[in-house]
Amino acid sequence: MTRSELIANLALRFPQLVRPDAELAVSEILEAIARTLVDGGRVEVRGFGSFALNHRPPRRGRNPKTGEEVSVPAKYVPHFKPGKELRELVLQAT
């Protein structure tokens, strides 16, 4: 599902919510999650999952084209961990 599909589904499911309002709601939620992660925080949505940052330490890598060794710096990457209810729903669907 894309962002625009999510907005369309919200607008269809809640008739009192016009499309621009649904778009604003989706944008605000996603921006709040992003801001919290940028600030080093963690976001938990009960029954859905949690968003956090994982630290990747510095390492030595290789340029696949030349085979030359390169230094890869440490970094933080966003990580999503699904909640128990979401995992069980996916298992039942497969």
PyMOL Python script that loads the backbone (N, CA, C, O; Angstrom):
from pymol import cmd

cmd.read_pdbstr("""\
ATOM      1  N   MET A   1       0.850  -1.175   0.000  1.00  0.00           N
ATOM      2  CA  MET A   1       0.000   0.000   0.000  1.00  0.00           C
ATOM      3  C   MET A   1       0.898   1.241   0.000  1.00  0.00           C
ATOM      4  O   MET A   1       1.851   1.341   0.773  1.00  0.00           O
ATOM      5  N   THR A   2       0.574   2.159  -0.865  1.00  0.00           N
ATOM      6  CA  THR A   2       1.329   3.405  -0.933  1.00  0.00           C
ATOM      7  C   THR A   2       0.665   4.456  -0.048  1.00  0.00           C
ATOM      8  O   THR A   2      -0.434   4.262   0.470  1.00  0.00           O
ATOM      9  N   ARG A   3       1.363   5.561   0.105  1.00  0.00           N
ATOM     10  CA  ARG A   3       0.837   6.660   0.921  1.00  0.00           C
ATOM     11  C   ARG A   3      -0.503   7.168   0.361  1.00  0.00           C
ATOM     12  O   ARG A   3      -1.445   7.401   1.118  1.00  0.00           O
ATOM     13  N   SER A   4      -0.579   7.334  -0.950  1.00  0.00           N
ATOM     14  CA  SER A   4      -1.815   7.824  -1.561  1.00  0.00           C
ATOM     15  C   SER A   4      -2.953   6.816  -1.411  1.00  0.00           C
ATOM     16  O   SER A   4      -4.108   7.213  -1.256  1.00  0.00           O
ATOM     17  N   GLU A   5      -2.646   5.519  -1.453  1.00  0.00           N
ATOM     18  CA  GLU A   5      -3.670   4.499  -1.236  1.00  0.00           C
ATOM     19  C   GLU A   5      -4.167   4.534   0.209  1.00  0.00           C
ATOM     20  O   GLU A   5      -5.359   4.358   0.463  1.00  0.00           O
ATOM     21  N   LEU A   6      -3.269   4.756   1.136  1.00  0.00           N
ATOM     22  CA  LEU A   6      -3.655   4.871   2.541  1.00  0.00           C
ATOM     23  C   LEU A   6      -4.585   6.061   2.752  1.00  0.00           C
ATOM     24  O   LEU A   6      -5.589   5.952   3.457  1.00  0.00           O
ATOM     25  N   ILE A   7      -4.257   7.180   2.151  1.00  0.00           N
ATOM     26  CA  ILE A   7      -5.100   8.379   2.252  1.00  0.00           C
ATOM     27  C   ILE A   7      -6.479   8.104   1.648  1.00  0.00           C
ATOM     28  O   ILE A   7      -7.498   8.468   2.235  1.00  0.00           O
ATOM     29  N   ALA A   8      -6.511   7.471   0.491  1.00  0.00           N
ATOM     30  CA  ALA A   8      -7.788   7.155  -0.163  1.00  0.00           C
ATOM     31  C   ALA A   8      -8.629   6.206   0.695  1.00  0.00           C
ATOM     32  O   ALA A   8      -9.842   6.384   0.809  1.00  0.00           O
ATOM     33  N   ASN A   9      -7.986   5.196   1.301  1.00  0.00           N
ATOM     34  CA  ASN A   9      -8.710   4.257   2.166  1.00  0.00           C
ATOM     35  C   ASN A   9      -9.287   4.958   3.392  1.00  0.00           C
ATOM     36  O   ASN A   9     -10.417   4.678   3.793  1.00  0.00           O
ATOM     37  N   LEU A  10      -8.520   5.864   3.985  1.00  0.00           N
ATOM     38  CA  LEU A  10      -9.017   6.621   5.137  1.00  0.00           C
ATOM     39  C   LEU A  10     -10.232   7.457   4.755  1.00  0.00           C
ATOM     40  O   LEU A  10     -11.234   7.476   5.470  1.00  0.00           O
ATOM     41  N   ALA A  11     -10.135   8.139   3.632  1.00  0.00           N
ATOM     42  CA  ALA A  11     -11.235   8.997   3.183  1.00  0.00           C
ATOM     43  C   ALA A  11     -12.494   8.177   2.879  1.00  0.00           C
ATOM     44  O   ALA A  11     -13.607   8.636   3.135  1.00  0.00           O
ATOM     45  N   LEU A  12     -12.323   6.958   2.331  1.00  0.00           N
ATOM     46  CA  LEU A  12     -13.474   6.102   2.043  1.00  0.00           C
ATOM     47  C   LEU A  12     -14.087   5.511   3.319  1.00  0.00           C
ATOM     48  O   LEU A  12     -15.307   5.418   3.455  1.00  0.00           O
ATOM     49  N   ARG A  13     -13.217   5.119   4.238  1.00  0.00           N
ATOM     50  CA  ARG A  13     -13.705   4.475   5.458  1.00  0.00           C
ATOM     51  C   ARG A  13     -14.407   5.446   6.403  1.00  0.00           C
ATOM     52  O   ARG A  13     -15.352   5.077   7.100  1.00  0.00           O
ATOM     53  N   PHE A  14     -13.938   6.679   6.416  1.00  0.00           N
ATOM     54  CA  PHE A  14     -14.527   7.703   7.278  1.00  0.00           C
ATOM     55  C   PHE A  14     -15.069   8.824   6.399  1.00  0.00           C
ATOM     56  O   PHE A  14     -14.330   9.750   6.064  1.00  0.00           O
ATOM     57  N   PRO A  15     -16.352   8.761   6.016  1.00  0.00           N
ATOM     58  CA  PRO A  15     -16.931   9.740   5.093  1.00  0.00           C
ATOM     59  C   PRO A  15     -16.867  11.184   5.611  1.00  0.00           C
ATOM     60  O   PRO A  15     -16.815  12.123   4.816  1.00  0.00           O
ATOM     61  N   GLN A  16     -16.869  11.366   6.934  1.00  0.00           N
ATOM     62  CA  GLN A  16     -16.791  12.718   7.486  1.00  0.00           C
ATOM     63  C   GLN A  16     -15.384  13.311   7.332  1.00  0.00           C
ATOM     64  O   GLN A  16     -15.187  14.508   7.543  1.00  0.00           O
ATOM     65  N   LEU A  17     -14.422  12.483   6.971  1.00  0.00           N
ATOM     66  CA  LEU A  17     -13.037  12.921   6.795  1.00  0.00           C
ATOM     67  C   LEU A  17     -12.781  13.132   5.302  1.00  0.00           C
ATOM     68  O   LEU A  17     -12.613  12.166   4.558  1.00  0.00           O
ATOM     69  N   VAL A  18     -12.750  14.383   4.870  1.00  0.00           N
ATOM     70  CA  VAL A  18     -12.508  14.661   3.450  1.00  0.00           C
ATOM     71  C   VAL A  18     -11.052  14.356   3.110  1.00  0.00           C
ATOM     72  O   VAL A  18     -10.192  14.311   3.989  1.00  0.00           O
ATOM     73  N   ARG A  19     -10.797  14.152   1.846  1.00  0.00           N
ATOM     74  CA  ARG A  19      -9.453  13.730   1.415  1.00  0.00           C
ATOM     75  C   ARG A  19      -8.326  14.645   1.915  1.00  0.00           C
ATOM     76  O   ARG A  19      -7.310  14.130   2.383  1.00  0.00           O
ATOM     77  N   PRO A  20      -8.458  15.982   1.837  1.00  0.00           N
ATOM     78  CA  PRO A  20      -7.362  16.821   2.347  1.00  0.00           C
ATOM     79  C   PRO A  20      -7.106  16.617   3.846  1.00  0.00           C
ATOM     80  O   PRO A  20      -5.963  16.687   4.298  1.00  0.00           O
ATOM     81  N   ASP A  21      -8.169  16.366   4.606  1.00  0.00           N
ATOM     82  CA  ASP A  21      -7.988  16.108   6.035  1.00  0.00           C
ATOM     83  C   ASP A  21      -7.302  14.760   6.267  1.00  0.00           C
ATOM     84  O   ASP A  21      -6.464  14.638   7.161  1.00  0.00           O
ATOM     85  N   ALA A  22      -7.650  13.756   5.473  1.00  0.00           N
ATOM     86  CA  ALA A  22      -7.009  12.444   5.582  1.00  0.00           C
ATOM     87  C   ALA A  22      -5.529  12.556   5.218  1.00  0.00           C
ATOM     88  O   ALA A  22      -4.671  11.937   5.848  1.00  0.00           O
ATOM     89  N   GLU A  23      -5.249  13.353   4.194  1.00  0.00           N
ATOM     90  CA  GLU A  23      -3.857  13.566   3.781  1.00  0.00           C
ATOM     91  C   GLU A  23      -3.064  14.254   4.885  1.00  0.00           C
ATOM     92  O   GLU A  23      -1.920  13.887   5.152  1.00  0.00           O
ATOM     93  N   LEU A  24      -3.665  15.244   5.521  1.00  0.00           N
ATOM     94  CA  LEU A  24      -3.010  15.948   6.625  1.00  0.00           C
ATOM     95  C   LEU A  24      -2.761  15.004   7.796  1.00  0.00           C
ATOM     96  O   LEU A  24      -1.692  15.046   8.406  1.00  0.00           O
ATOM     97  N   ALA A  25      -3.734  14.154   8.118  1.00  0.00           N
ATOM     98  CA  ALA A  25      -3.586  13.213   9.231  1.00  0.00           C
ATOM     99  C   ALA A  25      -2.435  12.240   8.982  1.00  0.00           C
ATOM    100  O   ALA A  25      -1.611  12.010   9.867  1.00  0.00           O
ATOM    101  N   VAL A  26      -2.380  11.676   7.790  1.00  0.00           N
ATOM    102  CA  VAL A  26      -1.313  10.731   7.450  1.00  0.00           C
ATOM    103  C   VAL A  26       0.046  11.440   7.492  1.00  0.00           C
ATOM    104  O   VAL A  26       1.010  10.895   8.030  1.00  0.00           O
ATOM    105  N   SER A  27       0.126  12.641   6.933  1.00  0.00           N
ATOM    106  CA  SER A  27       1.382  13.392   6.934  1.00  0.00           C
ATOM    107  C   SER A  27       1.851  13.693   8.349  1.00  0.00           C
ATOM    108  O   SER A  27       3.033  13.541   8.657  1.00  0.00           O
ATOM    109  N   GLU A  28       0.931  14.121   9.215  1.00  0.00           N
ATOM    110  CA  GLU A  28       1.298  14.454  10.590  1.00  0.00           C
ATOM    111  C   GLU A  28       1.804  13.236  11.356  1.00  0.00           C
ATOM    112  O   GLU A  28       2.777  13.327  12.104  1.00  0.00           O
ATOM    113  N   ILE A  29       1.145  12.102  11.169  1.00  0.00           N
ATOM    114  CA  ILE A  29       1.574  10.881  11.864  1.00  0.00           C
ATOM    115  C   ILE A  29       2.967  10.471  11.406  1.00  0.00           C
ATOM    116  O   ILE A  29       3.831  10.172  12.231  1.00  0.00           O
ATOM    117  N   LEU A  30       3.190  10.455  10.096  1.00  0.00           N
ATOM    118  CA  LEU A  30       4.500  10.046   9.573  1.00  0.00           C
ATOM    119  C   LEU A  30       5.598  11.032   9.967  1.00  0.00           C
ATOM    120  O   LEU A  30       6.719  10.621  10.266  1.00  0.00           O
ATOM    121  N   GLU A  31       5.284  12.323   9.971  1.00  0.00           N
ATOM    122  CA  GLU A  31       6.268  13.325  10.388  1.00  0.00           C
ATOM    123  C   GLU A  31       6.587  13.193  11.865  1.00  0.00           C
ATOM    124  O   GLU A  31       7.743  13.360  12.255  1.00  0.00           O
ATOM    125  N   ALA A  32       5.597  12.898  12.699  1.00  0.00           N
ATOM    126  CA  ALA A  32       5.831  12.722  14.133  1.00  0.00           C
ATOM    127  C   ALA A  32       6.750  11.526  14.380  1.00  0.00           C
ATOM    128  O   ALA A  32       7.644  11.592  15.223  1.00  0.00           O
ATOM    129  N   ILE A  33       6.531  10.438  13.647  1.00  0.00           N
ATOM    130  CA  ILE A  33       7.404   9.271  13.782  1.00  0.00           C
ATOM    131  C   ILE A  33       8.827   9.631  13.361  1.00  0.00           C
ATOM    132  O   ILE A  33       9.787   9.295  14.055  1.00  0.00           O
ATOM    133  N   ALA A  34       8.962  10.309  12.235  1.00  0.00           N
ATOM    134  CA  ALA A  34      10.290  10.691  11.736  1.00  0.00           C
ATOM    135  C   ALA A  34      11.002  11.633  12.706  1.00  0.00           C
ATOM    136  O   ALA A  34      12.188  11.457  12.982  1.00  0.00           O
ATOM    137  N   ARG A  35      10.278  12.638  13.227  1.00  0.00           N
ATOM    138  CA  ARG A  35      10.900  13.582  14.177  1.00  0.00           C
ATOM    139  C   ARG A  35      11.384  12.870  15.436  1.00  0.00           C
ATOM    140  O   ARG A  35      12.463  13.166  15.950  1.00  0.00           O
ATOM    141  N   THR A  36      10.582  11.933  15.926  1.00  0.00           N
ATOM    142  CA  THR A  36      10.969  11.199  17.128  1.00  0.00           C
ATOM    143  C   THR A  36      12.225  10.376  16.877  1.00  0.00           C
ATOM    144  O   THR A  36      13.116  10.328  17.724  1.00  0.00           O
ATOM    145  N   LEU A  37      12.301   9.730  15.719  1.00  0.00           N
ATOM    146  CA  LEU A  37      13.499   8.950  15.389  1.00  0.00           C
ATOM    147  C   LEU A  37      14.715   9.850  15.217  1.00  0.00           C
ATOM    148  O   LEU A  37      15.810   9.496  15.653  1.00  0.00           O
ATOM    149  N   VAL A  38      14.538  11.004  14.590  1.00  0.00           N
ATOM    150  CA  VAL A  38      15.647  11.942  14.402  1.00  0.00           C
ATOM    151  C   VAL A  38      16.184  12.404  15.751  1.00  0.00           C
ATOM    152  O   VAL A  38      17.389  12.598  15.915  1.00  0.00           O
ATOM    153  N   ASP A  39      15.282  12.579  16.717  1.00  0.00           N
ATOM    154  CA  ASP A  39      15.679  13.004  18.058  1.00  0.00           C
ATOM    155  C   ASP A  39      16.242  11.859  18.890  1.00  0.00           C
ATOM    156  O   ASP A  39      16.595  12.056  20.053  1.00  0.00           O
ATOM    157  N   GLY A  40      16.331  10.660  18.306  1.00  0.00           N
ATOM    158  CA  GLY A  40      16.897   9.510  19.006  1.00  0.00           C
ATOM    159  C   GLY A  40      15.891   8.731  19.824  1.00  0.00           C
ATOM    160  O   GLY A  40      16.271   7.862  20.608  1.00  0.00           O
ATOM    161  N   GLY A  41      14.608   9.029  19.653  1.00  0.00           N
ATOM    162  CA  GLY A  41      13.561   8.360  20.422  1.00  0.00           C
ATOM    163  C   GLY A  41      13.073   7.077  19.782  1.00  0.00           C
ATOM    164  O   GLY A  41      13.613   6.603  18.783  1.00  0.00           O
ATOM    165  N   ARG A  42      12.037   6.535  20.391  1.00  0.00           N
ATOM    166  CA  ARG A  42      11.425   5.280  19.949  1.00  0.00           C
ATOM    167  C   ARG A  42       9.925   5.494  19.895  1.00  0.00           C
ATOM    168  O   ARG A  42       9.362   6.167  20.759  1.00  0.00           O
ATOM    169  N   VAL A  43       9.269   4.926  18.884  1.00  0.00           N
ATOM    170  CA  VAL A  43       7.816   5.051  18.732  1.00  0.00           C
ATOM    171  C   VAL A  43       7.214   3.659  18.835  1.00  0.00           C
ATOM    172  O   VAL A  43       7.628   2.739  18.129  1.00  0.00           O
ATOM    173  N   GLU A  44       6.227   3.508  19.726  1.00  0.00           N
ATOM    174  CA  GLU A  44       5.562   2.223  19.888  1.00  0.00           C
ATOM    175  C   GLU A  44       4.066   2.395  19.669  1.00  0.00           C
ATOM    176  O   GLU A  44       3.426   3.226  20.313  1.00  0.00           O
ATOM    177  N   VAL A  45       3.517   1.603  18.756  1.00  0.00           N
ATOM    178  CA  VAL A  45       2.086   1.600  18.490  1.00  0.00           C
ATOM    179  C   VAL A  45       1.592   0.223  18.922  1.00  0.00           C
ATOM    180  O   VAL A  45       1.845  -0.774  18.246  1.00  0.00           O
ATOM    181  N   ARG A  46       0.891   0.174  20.045  1.00  0.00           N
ATOM    182  CA  ARG A  46       0.442  -1.103  20.613  1.00  0.00           C
ATOM    183  C   ARG A  46      -0.379  -1.891  19.593  1.00  0.00           C
ATOM    184  O   ARG A  46      -1.268  -1.349  18.935  1.00  0.00           O
ATOM    185  N   GLY A  47      -0.061  -3.175  19.479  1.00  0.00           N
ATOM    186  CA  GLY A  47      -0.770  -4.042  18.553  1.00  0.00           C
ATOM    187  C   GLY A  47      -0.243  -3.975  17.133  1.00  0.00           C
ATOM    188  O   GLY A  47      -0.590  -4.818  16.306  1.00  0.00           O
ATOM    189  N   PHE A  48       0.589  -2.988  16.835  1.00  0.00           N
ATOM    190  CA  PHE A  48       1.135  -2.839  15.482  1.00  0.00           C
ATOM    191  C   PHE A  48       2.627  -3.119  15.467  1.00  0.00           C
ATOM    192  O   PHE A  48       3.084  -4.025  14.772  1.00  0.00           O
ATOM    193  N   GLY A  49       3.396  -2.339  16.237  1.00  0.00           N
ATOM    194  CA  GLY A  49       4.833  -2.533  16.278  1.00  0.00           C
ATOM    195  C   GLY A  49       5.544  -1.310  16.799  1.00  0.00           C
ATOM    196  O   GLY A  49       4.916  -0.356  17.258  1.00  0.00           O
ATOM    197  N   SER A  50       6.864  -1.345  16.724  1.00  0.00           N
ATOM    198  CA  SER A  50       7.650  -0.219  17.218  1.00  0.00           C
ATOM    199  C   SER A  50       8.721   0.172  16.207  1.00  0.00           C
ATOM    200  O   SER A  50       9.251  -0.662  15.473  1.00  0.00           O
ATOM    201  N   PHE A  51       9.017   1.457  16.194  1.00  0.00           N
ATOM    202  CA  PHE A  51      10.063   2.014  15.348  1.00  0.00           C
ATOM    203  C   PHE A  51      11.184   2.480  16.270  1.00  0.00           C
ATOM    204  O   PHE A  51      10.931   3.161  17.263  1.00  0.00           O
ATOM    205  N   ALA A  52      12.413   2.118  15.945  1.00  0.00           N
ATOM    206  CA  ALA A  52      13.562   2.522  16.753  1.00  0.00           C
ATOM    207  C   ALA A  52      14.768   2.673  15.827  1.00  0.00           C
ATOM    208  O   ALA A  52      14.689   2.418  14.625  1.00  0.00           O
ATOM    209  N   LEU A  53      15.877   3.092  16.415  1.00  0.00           N
ATOM    210  CA  LEU A  53      17.107   3.211  15.650  1.00  0.00           C
ATOM    211  C   LEU A  53      18.060   2.083  16.038  1.00  0.00           C
ATOM    212  O   LEU A  53      18.228   1.785  17.221  1.00  0.00           O
ATOM    213  N   ASN A  54      18.676   1.464  15.048  1.00  0.00           N
ATOM    214  CA  ASN A  54      19.716   0.466  15.288  1.00  0.00           C
ATOM    215  C   ASN A  54      21.059   1.088  14.948  1.00  0.00           C
ATOM    216  O   ASN A  54      21.195   1.777  13.937  1.00  0.00           O
ATOM    217  N   HIS A  55      22.048   0.844  15.792  1.00  0.00           N
ATOM    218  CA  HIS A  55      23.396   1.357  15.538  1.00  0.00           C
ATOM    219  C   HIS A  55      24.182   0.315  14.753  1.00  0.00           C
ATOM    220  O   HIS A  55      24.228  -0.858  15.123  1.00  0.00           O
ATOM    221  N   ARG A  56      24.789   0.757  13.682  1.00  0.00           N
ATOM    222  CA  ARG A  56      25.688  -0.109  12.912  1.00  0.00           C
ATOM    223  C   ARG A  56      27.105   0.406  13.116  1.00  0.00           C
ATOM    224  O   ARG A  56      27.408   1.538  12.737  1.00  0.00           O
ATOM    225  N   PRO A  57      27.974  -0.401  13.705  1.00  0.00           N
ATOM    226  CA  PRO A  57      29.337   0.052  13.970  1.00  0.00           C
ATOM    227  C   PRO A  57      30.141   0.220  12.682  1.00  0.00           C
ATOM    228  O   PRO A  57      29.762  -0.303  11.634  1.00  0.00           O
ATOM    229  N   PRO A  58      31.250   0.952  12.766  1.00  0.00           N
ATOM    230  CA  PRO A  58      32.093   1.099  11.561  1.00  0.00           C
ATOM    231  C   PRO A  58      32.663  -0.264  11.162  1.00  0.00           C
ATOM    232  O   PRO A  58      32.869  -1.143  11.999  1.00  0.00           O
ATOM    233  N   ARG A  59      32.911  -0.412   9.864  1.00  0.00           N
ATOM    234  CA  ARG A  59      33.448  -1.685   9.375  1.00  0.00           C
ATOM    235  C   ARG A  59      34.232  -1.460   8.095  1.00  0.00           C
ATOM    236  O   ARG A  59      34.194  -0.387   7.493  1.00  0.00           O
ATOM    237  N   ARG A  60      34.941  -2.501   7.702  1.00  0.00           N
ATOM    238  CA  ARG A  60      35.662  -2.478   6.431  1.00  0.00           C
ATOM    239  C   ARG A  60      34.791  -3.181   5.400  1.00  0.00           C
ATOM    240  O   ARG A  60      34.324  -4.297   5.627  1.00  0.00           O
ATOM    241  N   GLY A  61      34.576  -2.525   4.269  1.00  0.00           N
ATOM    242  CA  GLY A  61      33.795  -3.112   3.190  1.00  0.00           C
ATOM    243  C   GLY A  61      34.617  -3.170   1.921  1.00  0.00           C
ATOM    244  O   GLY A  61      35.787  -2.787   1.909  1.00  0.00           O
ATOM    245  N   ARG A  62      34.010  -3.642   0.867  1.00  0.00           N
ATOM    246  CA  ARG A  62      34.695  -3.715  -0.431  1.00  0.00           C
ATOM    247  C   ARG A  62      33.846  -3.057  -1.497  1.00  0.00           C
ATOM    248  O   ARG A  62      32.624  -3.200  -1.521  1.00  0.00           O
ATOM    249  N   ASN A  63      34.520  -2.332  -2.381  1.00  0.00           N
ATOM    250  CA  ASN A  63      33.863  -1.781  -3.554  1.00  0.00           C
ATOM    251  C   ASN A  63      33.631  -2.962  -4.501  1.00  0.00           C
ATOM    252  O   ASN A  63      34.596  -3.578  -4.953  1.00  0.00           O
ATOM    253  N   PRO A  64      32.364  -3.292  -4.812  1.00  0.00           N
ATOM    254  CA  PRO A  64      32.114  -4.476  -5.637  1.00  0.00           C
ATOM    255  C   PRO A  64      32.663  -4.366  -7.058  1.00  0.00           C
ATOM    256  O   PRO A  64      32.933  -5.379  -7.703  1.00  0.00           O
ATOM    257  N   LYS A  65      32.825  -3.148  -7.538  1.00  0.00           N
ATOM    258  CA  LYS A  65      33.305  -2.968  -8.913  1.00  0.00           C
ATOM    259  C   LYS A  65      34.815  -3.187  -9.010  1.00  0.00           C
ATOM    260  O   LYS A  65      35.297  -3.846  -9.931  1.00  0.00           O
ATOM    261  N   THR A  66      35.558  -2.622  -8.044  1.00  0.00           N
ATOM    262  CA  THR A  66      37.020  -2.687  -8.123  1.00  0.00           C
ATOM    263  C   THR A  66      37.633  -3.687  -7.159  1.00  0.00           C
ATOM    264  O   THR A  66      38.784  -4.088  -7.335  1.00  0.00           O
ATOM    265  N   GLY A  67      36.877  -4.101  -6.132  1.00  0.00           N
ATOM    266  CA  GLY A  67      37.423  -5.005  -5.125  1.00  0.00           C
ATOM    267  C   GLY A  67      38.249  -4.283  -4.076  1.00  0.00           C
ATOM    268  O   GLY A  67      38.782  -4.906  -3.158  1.00  0.00           O
ATOM    269  N   GLU A  68      38.355  -2.966  -4.215  1.00  0.00           N
ATOM    270  CA  GLU A  68      39.155  -2.161  -3.286  1.00  0.00           C
ATOM    271  C   GLU A  68      38.466  -2.089  -1.915  1.00  0.00           C
ATOM    272  O   GLU A  68      37.245  -1.957  -1.831  1.00  0.00           O
ATOM    273  N   GLU A  69      39.268  -2.178  -0.840  1.00  0.00           N
ATOM    274  CA  GLU A  69      38.727  -2.067   0.511  1.00  0.00           C
ATOM    275  C   GLU A  69      38.375  -0.617   0.813  1.00  0.00           C
ATOM    276  O   GLU A  69      39.138   0.297   0.502  1.00  0.00           O
ATOM    277  N   VAL A  70      37.201  -0.417   1.428  1.00  0.00           N
ATOM    278  CA  VAL A  70      36.776   0.923   1.797  1.00  0.00           C
ATOM    279  C   VAL A  70      36.312   0.909   3.250  1.00  0.00           C
ATOM    280  O   VAL A  70      35.904  -0.124   3.781  1.00  0.00           O
ATOM    281  N   SER A  71      36.385   2.067   3.868  1.00  0.00           N
ATOM    282  CA  SER A  71      35.942   2.200   5.244  1.00  0.00           C
ATOM    283  C   SER A  71      34.480   2.653   5.251  1.00  0.00           C
ATOM    284  O   SER A  71      34.140   3.666   4.640  1.00  0.00           O
ATOM    285  N   VAL A  72      33.623   1.906   5.938  1.00  0.00           N
ATOM    286  CA  VAL A  72      32.214   2.254   6.051  1.00  0.00           C
ATOM    287  C   VAL A  72      32.009   2.822   7.455  1.00  0.00           C
ATOM    288  O   VAL A  72      32.230   2.114   8.438  1.00  0.00           O
ATOM    289  N   PRO A  73      31.590   4.089   7.569  1.00  0.00           N
ATOM    290  CA  PRO A  73      31.463   4.711   8.895  1.00  0.00           C
ATOM    291  C   PRO A  73      30.277   4.152   9.690  1.00  0.00           C
ATOM    292  O   PRO A  73      29.372   3.529   9.134  1.00  0.00           O
ATOM    293  N   ALA A  74      30.309   4.389  10.986  1.00  0.00           N
ATOM    294  CA  ALA A  74      29.194   3.999  11.855  1.00  0.00           C
ATOM    295  C   ALA A  74      27.975   4.825  11.491  1.00  0.00           C
ATOM    296  O   ALA A  74      28.096   5.962  11.034  1.00  0.00           O
ATOM    297  N   LYS A  75      26.804   4.248  11.696  1.00  0.00           N
ATOM    298  CA  LYS A  75      25.581   4.984  11.391  1.00  0.00           C
ATOM    299  C   LYS A  75      24.412   4.394  12.158  1.00  0.00           C
ATOM    300  O   LYS A  75      24.471   3.268  12.652  1.00  0.00           O
ATOM    301  N   TYR A  76      23.350   5.180  12.246  1.00  0.00           N
ATOM    302  CA  TYR A  76      22.097   4.728  12.821  1.00  0.00           C
ATOM    303  C   TYR A  76      21.107   4.544  11.686  1.00  0.00           C
ATOM    304  O   TYR A  76      20.997   5.393  10.802  1.00  0.00           O
ATOM    305  N   VAL A  77      20.382   3.425  11.715  1.00  0.00           N
ATOM    306  CA  VAL A  77      19.392   3.143  10.683  1.00  0.00           C
ATOM    307  C   VAL A  77      18.040   2.877  11.342  1.00  0.00           C
ATOM    308  O   VAL A  77      17.987   2.261  12.406  1.00  0.00           O
ATOM    309  N   PRO A  78      16.945   3.333  10.724  1.00  0.00           N
ATOM    310  CA  PRO A  78      15.618   3.054  11.281  1.00  0.00           C
ATOM    311  C   PRO A  78      15.314   1.555  11.212  1.00  0.00           C
ATOM    312  O   PRO A  78      15.715   0.864  10.276  1.00  0.00           O
ATOM    313  N   HIS A  79      14.598   1.077  12.224  1.00  0.00           N
ATOM    314  CA  HIS A  79      14.251  -0.339  12.304  1.00  0.00           C
ATOM    315  C   HIS A  79      12.810  -0.464  12.788  1.00  0.00           C
ATOM    316  O   HIS A  79      12.400   0.224  13.723  1.00  0.00           O
ATOM    317  N   PHE A  80      12.045  -1.347  12.146  1.00  0.00           N
ATOM    318  CA  PHE A  80      10.667  -1.612  12.562  1.00  0.00           C
ATOM    319  C   PHE A  80      10.583  -3.022  13.108  1.00  0.00           C
ATOM    320  O   PHE A  80      11.037  -3.973  12.473  1.00  0.00           O
ATOM    321  N   LYS A  81      10.001  -3.151  14.286  1.00  0.00           N
ATOM    322  CA  LYS A  81       9.778  -4.469  14.876  1.00  0.00           C
ATOM    323  C   LYS A  81       8.273  -4.662  15.023  1.00  0.00           C
ATOM    324  O   LYS A  81       7.635  -3.939  15.788  1.00  0.00           O
ATOM    325  N   PRO A  82       7.690  -5.632  14.301  1.00  0.00           N
ATOM    326  CA  PRO A  82       6.244  -5.829  14.381  1.00  0.00           C
ATOM    327  C   PRO A  82       5.821  -6.320  15.765  1.00  0.00           C
ATOM    328  O   PRO A  82       6.556  -7.055  16.426  1.00  0.00           O
ATOM    329  N   GLY A  83       4.631  -5.906  16.191  1.00  0.00           N
ATOM    330  CA  GLY A  83       4.073  -6.339  17.461  1.00  0.00           C
ATOM    331  C   GLY A  83       3.492  -7.740  17.344  1.00  0.00           C
ATOM    332  O   GLY A  83       3.335  -8.278  16.248  1.00  0.00           O
ATOM    333  N   LYS A  84       3.178  -8.317  18.493  1.00  0.00           N
ATOM    334  CA  LYS A  84       2.665  -9.686  18.539  1.00  0.00           C
ATOM    335  C   LYS A  84       1.377  -9.843  17.727  1.00  0.00           C
ATOM    336  O   LYS A  84       1.230 -10.807  16.976  1.00  0.00           O
ATOM    337  N   GLU A  85       0.446  -8.899  17.879  1.00  0.00           N
ATOM    338  CA  GLU A  85      -0.826  -8.997  17.164  1.00  0.00           C
ATOM    339  C   GLU A  85      -0.623  -8.955  15.651  1.00  0.00           C
ATOM    340  O   GLU A  85      -1.261  -9.715  14.922  1.00  0.00           O
ATOM    341  N   LEU A  86       0.250  -8.084  15.179  1.00  0.00           N
ATOM    342  CA  LEU A  86       0.525  -7.994  13.738  1.00  0.00           C
ATOM    343  C   LEU A  86       1.178  -9.275  13.230  1.00  0.00           C
ATOM    344  O   LEU A  86       0.811  -9.781  12.170  1.00  0.00           O
ATOM    345  N   ARG A  87       2.144  -9.803  13.983  1.00  0.00           N
ATOM    346  CA  ARG A  87       2.793 -11.056  13.582  1.00  0.00           C
ATOM    347  C   ARG A  87       1.779 -12.191  13.475  1.00  0.00           C
ATOM    348  O   ARG A  87       1.826 -12.985  12.536  1.00  0.00           O
ATOM    349  N   GLU A  88       0.851 -12.266  14.451  1.00  0.00           N
ATOM    350  CA  GLU A  88      -0.144 -13.338  14.431  1.00  0.00           C
ATOM    351  C   GLU A  88      -1.122 -13.182  13.263  1.00  0.00           C
ATOM    352  O   GLU A  88      -1.516 -14.173  12.648  1.00  0.00           O
ATOM    353  N   LEU A  89      -1.513 -11.942  12.957  1.00  0.00           N
ATOM    354  CA  LEU A  89      -2.395 -11.700  11.805  1.00  0.00           C
ATOM    355  C   LEU A  89      -1.743 -12.148  10.505  1.00  0.00           C
ATOM    356  O   LEU A  89      -2.392 -12.758   9.656  1.00  0.00           O
ATOM    357  N   VAL A  90      -0.461 -11.846  10.354  1.00  0.00           N
ATOM    358  CA  VAL A  90       0.262 -12.219   9.130  1.00  0.00           C
ATOM    359  C   VAL A  90       0.394 -13.737   9.050  1.00  0.00           C
ATOM    360  O   VAL A  90       0.253 -14.313   7.971  1.00  0.00           O
ATOM    361  N   LEU A  91       0.660 -14.385  10.173  1.00  0.00           N
ATOM    362  CA  LEU A  91       0.772 -15.840  10.172  1.00  0.00           C
ATOM    363  C   LEU A  91      -0.549 -16.502   9.791  1.00  0.00           C
ATOM    364  O   LEU A  91      -0.560 -17.494   9.062  1.00  0.00           O
ATOM    365  N   GLN A  92      -1.654 -15.961  10.280  1.00  0.00           N
ATOM    366  CA  GLN A  92      -2.963 -16.538   9.961  1.00  0.00           C
ATOM    367  C   GLN A  92      -3.311 -16.348   8.483  1.00  0.00           C
ATOM    368  O   GLN A  92      -3.997 -17.183   7.894  1.00  0.00           O
ATOM    369  N   ALA A  93      -2.849 -15.276   7.897  1.00  0.00           N
ATOM    370  CA  ALA A  93      -3.174 -14.970   6.499  1.00  0.00           C
ATOM    371  C   ALA A  93      -2.380 -15.828   5.517  1.00  0.00           C
ATOM    372  O   ALA A  93      -2.774 -15.964   4.359  1.00  0.00           O
ATOM    373  N   THR A  94      -1.268 -16.406   5.965  1.00  0.00           N
ATOM    374  CA  THR A  94      -0.446 -17.192   5.037  1.00  0.00           C
ATOM    375  C   THR A  94      -0.726 -18.662   5.102  1.00  0.00           C
ATOM    376  O   THR A  94      -0.108 -19.441   4.377  1.00  0.00           O
TER     377      THR A  94
END
""", "prot")
cmd.dss("prot")
cmd.show_as("cartoon", "prot")
cmd.util.cbc("prot")
cmd.orient("prot")
